[in-house]
């Protein structure tokens, strides 16, 4: 029986390294330097043949404002939770505090009723 971890053939990496005085292995060749991209500067977001991207800055500002309004309109729609949040925002401070106080009173009354039932 032989050793389980023994090796019967030498590994190809066993001879890694080099002798003193020998030349280093040749390094990899460097990649070509890419050519510089030329041409006039362009505004991002416009198509290549579209002139709307390079227009007046006031026009760009107007289009950005329209896009922001469209996003605000789209986000204002919502489901049940959004409507509850909107209703809560509409309440003023005094009505919010009164509602919290009523909830606390109901919780205390429920606790007192439970203690009265459990009293021996």
Buried (B, 14 or more C-beta within 10 A) or exposed (E): EEEEEEEEEEEEEEEEEEEEEEEEEEEEEEEEEEEEEEEEEEEEEBEEEEEEEEEEEEEBEEEEEEEEEEEEEEEEEEEEEEEEEEEEEEEEEEEEEEEEEEEEEEEEEEEEEEEEEEEE
